Amino acid sequence: MRQPVDGQHVVTQQRRYLVTRASDQVGTTTIAARAGGRTVVRHVPPAGFVAQSPVVIDDRWALIQEIRSDGPDRKIRAYRYDLGSGTKTDLSQTALPPIAEPEIGAYDGTFAYSTTDRQKRSCLVIATLDSLKARTVTCVDDPAYIADPVVSADAVTFSQIADPQTPSRCKRLFTVPLAGGQPRAVPAVAKCIQWSGATLRGATIWSEVSSTDPDQYQSKAYLRETADAAQRPLGNIATDTIVPCGEWIYWQVRTVRDGGERFQLDRWQSGRSRPETIYSAPADAAVTAPTCQDGIPVIEVAHLGAKPTYTEALQLR
C-alpha cells in the first residue's frame, strides 16, 4: 500500500481488515475490509481529542482509543466497535476498569493497560476483546505507577516507575504470564533505567537508556534466554521498538553515518545463537516500529528521498 507522506498511514493489517489513520489533527481512523475495501468503521475523535495507537483488533471486534492531553482536564476514552454492524460501545459503560495511561499493549484479541483503583493505586489490567473480561494483576502505591505494557503470545512485560517526579526516579521492568501467576522483575544491567522489553517463551529482550544519555533515540539492548540465565548484550537499538510477534521478538536498529540515518529490523527467537536482520531500509527512508497482527509484523516505510515522497506498508515474514 503506497500513500503520500501526508496521506493515510497504516496502523495495522489484520487478516480480514486494514486499519489506517489520516494525517489530520484528530487522527481519523478507518477500518476497511481487505476483500473489496468496504469501510466498516470510521472513527473521528471530537475536537480536543486525538486517536492513539494501537488499535486492538480481531475478526469480530476492534478497540480504538482517543486522548485529550492538553489543558487541565486530561482524559482517555476507548470504544469497542462491532465489525459486523459498525456499532460502538463506550468502554466506560462496561465493567472494565478505566484506562489511566495512554499506552495499551495488544496481541491479537488480548490487551493490557494500567488503571487507577479506588485506593489511588496504579494497577496492571489484562483483558480480552471479545468478552471484555479482565483481571487485575498487580498494583503499586501512588506516586509510583505502571505503564508501557507489551503483550506477547504468552506474557505481558511492563514498567513500574517509582519516585517519578524526583531525581531518584526509578524505571524497572517486570513480566507476568498470560496464563496467570505473579509478576517477576527483569534483572537490570544498570539500575533504574530499563525502558521497554518483551517476554516470549521464557526469554526476555529489553533495553536501557538513561535520561542523561545524549541520544535518547538509542538504547542498549540485552537478551536473557531464561529467567535464571545471564544477560547477553545485543548492541544499540532504536528506543521503544521491541515488539513480540508470533514466535519472534523484533526490534529496530538505527545507525547514523555521514550525518544520515539508516534503519533495519532485526529479530530473535529461542534456540537461535544470534539475531538476524530481515529488512534494511534504503537511504533517506524512515521506518516505524513494527506492529504485530496474526503473527506477522507490519512496518511503514517513508521514502523521504523519493520525488514525490511516499510511504508504503510492508508485511515481513
N, C-alpha and C positions, 0 to 999 in steps of 0.2 A: 504494500500500500504506500504510494507516494503522495505527498501533500506539500504545498508551500510551507516554509518555516513558520509563517504566521497563520496557518490553517488549522485543520483538525489534527489532534495528536492521539496516538493510540495509548490507552490506559492499560488494557489487557485484551487478550483474544482467547475466549473460551471456545470449546469445540463447536458450539452452536451459535455463539453470539460474539460480535465485535463491539468493544467498548471504546468510545473516543471522547475527547474533551476539546472544546473550542478554545481559541486563544483570546476570547473576550474577557471582560473584567470579572465575571462571576464563574467562569469555568463551566459553561453549559455542557452537560454530559449526555451523550446519546448511546443507547444500546440498540443495535440493529442485528437482525437475523443474518447470519453469514450466507445462508441459502436464500437468494432473492433480494437481500438488502432491505427488507421491510423494517422500518423504525418501530421498535417495541416500547422504548422508554425515551423521553426527552425531559431531563431534569434541569430546570432553570432556577438557581437559587435567587431569592429575593434580594433587593438592594441591601448592601452591607454584609452579605454572606458570600463566601467563595467555596466552591466544591473542593473537596480534599481527597487525595488518593489514600488508600487504594479503593477500588470498587470490589466488594466481595460478591462472587457470582457462582452459581451452579446451573444445572439445567432448568430449574424452576424459579429461582429467586435471585434477586440482586439487592445489595445493600449499598446505598450512596450516602456519604457524609458531607455536611457543609458546616463551615465555621464562620464566626464573627470574632475576629481577633482585635479589631480596633475599638478604642473607647473603653469606658469603664464596665460595660455590660458584655463581657466576653461570653460567648455561647457556642455550644456544639450541638448540632442536631443530626439525626440519622433517620433514614427511611428504608423500609424494605419494600421492594417492588415485586409484584406477581408478574412474571414474564409471560404468562399465558393471557392475562387480561389487561395488564398495564396498570392495575390499581396499586396504590401505595399505602403503607401503614407507617405512621409516625411511631418510632420505637419508644418514645416517651409515654405512649399509651399502652405499652405492653409491660410484662413483668420483668423485663430485663433491667439490671442496674444501669443507671445513666452513665454515659461516656464522659470521662473527666479530662482526658488528654486526647489531642487530635490524632495521635499515632495509633493505627489499628494494624495488627498483624493478621494475615489471612493465608489460608492454604485451602483452595477449593471452597468447600462449604463450612469450614471451621474458621473462627476468628477469635482474636484475643485483644483485650483492651484494658485500660485502667479506669476505675470508678472511685468515687469518694463515698464512704458509708456514713451512717448516722453519727458515728464517733469521730468523724472527720479524718478517718484513716484512708490512705490510698491503697487500693486493692487491685489485684490482677484477676480478671474475669475471662474464662474460656467459654465460648458459646457456639451453637450450631445454627446455621442459617435457616434450615428447613423447619426445625421445631421451635426455635428461639429459646431452647432450654440452655441454662447457663449454670456454671459453678464458680464460686469464689475460691481461688487457690491460696492466696496469701495476702496479708495486709501489713503496712508499715505506718507508724505514728507520724502525724504532722510535726514538723515541716518536711520530713522525708516523703518521697513519692516514687511511684512505679511508672515506668514509661518504656517506649521503644520495643514492644513485643514483636518477635519474629517467629512465625509458625512454620514447622516442617510437617512431614507426614506422620511424625510420632512424638514431637516435643515442641515446647514453647521456650524460647530464650528471651529474657527481658532484663531491664536495668532497674536497679534501686539507687536513687540519688539521695544521699544524706547531707545535711547541712547545706542546702542548695544555694543560699544567699550569703555564704561566708567564705573566707579564704580556705577553710578546711573542707570545702565541698568534696564529696567522695562519690564516684560513679562506679558501681560494681555490677557484674553480670551474674545472672542465675539461670538455671534451666530446670524444667519440670516436664515429666512425660505427659502426653495427652491422655494416656490410659489411667492416670491418677498417681498419687504419691506426693511427697514433699519436695519443694524446690531445693536444689543444691547449688552452692556457689561454684562459679568457674574460676579456679585459681588464676590470679593475675601474675604477669611478669613484673610490671611496675604498679605500685599501689594506687588505687583510686582513679585511674584514667582509662578504664575499659570503656569502649564506645559502643560497639554493637557486635552481634555474633549470631550464629545459628548452630543448632544441635540436630544431628541426624544419625540414627543407628548407633547411638552412644558416643559418637565423635563430635567435637566442637571446634569450630573455627571462629576466632574473634579478633577484634582489632583494638589497639590502644593509641590514644593521642592526648597529649596534654594541652590545656588551654594556653600554655606558654610556648608551645611549638610554633615556629614561624610559618609553617604551611599546614593549616587546618584541613586542607583538602586531601592530605595524605596521612595515613596512619600505618603503624606497624602491625602486621597480622601474624597470628600464631595458630597452630593446629595441635590439639590433644586428641589422640585416636580413641582413648577410653578415659573414663573419669580418673583413673589412677596412673595414666601414662604421663611421661614427661612431655612438655610442650616442644614443638618444633617451629622454628621461625619460617615464615613464608615470604618475608620481604615486605616492601611497601605496597599498599593498595589504596585505591580511592576510598575515602572515608564514607561510611554508611552505605556500602554497596553489597554487603554479604547477604545472599539470598539462597535458601534451600529450595530445590526443585526436583521432584522425582527422587532418584537415588543419588543425587549430586548436590554439592554445595558450590555456588558460583560467587564470583566477585570480580570487580573491575580493577584493572591496573592502569594507572595514569603516569606517563613519563613526560618530561619536558626536555626537548632537545632544540638547541639553537633558537630558543625563545618560543618554540611551538609545542603544542600538546599533542600526544598520541595516546590512544586508548585501545585496550584489549580486554577480552573477557576470558578469565581462567576458571577452572573448575577442579574439584577433587571429590573422590568417593572412597569409602572404606575399602582397604585392600590394595590401593594404589600407592606406589612408593613416592610419587611426586605429582604435583598438579599438571594439568595440560591446558594449553591455550586453544580455544575453539573459535575465536573471532578476533581479528585485528582490524581496526578501523583505518581507512585511508587518511592521508594528511588532510588537515583543515576540516575534520569531522568531529563532532561532539556526540557522545553516546550516553544514553540514560542508564541508570542502574536497571538490572533486569527485573521483570515481574515474572510470576510463575502461574501457569494455569494448565491443569490436566497433565502435569509432569513435564511441561515444555516451557523453557524460558523464552521471554519475548523482550527485545530491546528496540529502542527507537534511535536511529542514527540521523543526525542533522548534518547534511553536506553543505557546510558554510562556504567552501571554496568554489562550489559549482555556480554556474550562471544559467538560469536563476537558481538561487538556493532552494533546497527541498529537504524534506525528511522522509525516511522510509522505515517501516516496521519490519523486523526480521524475527522469525521463529528459528531457534537454534536447537539442533538435535545432536 
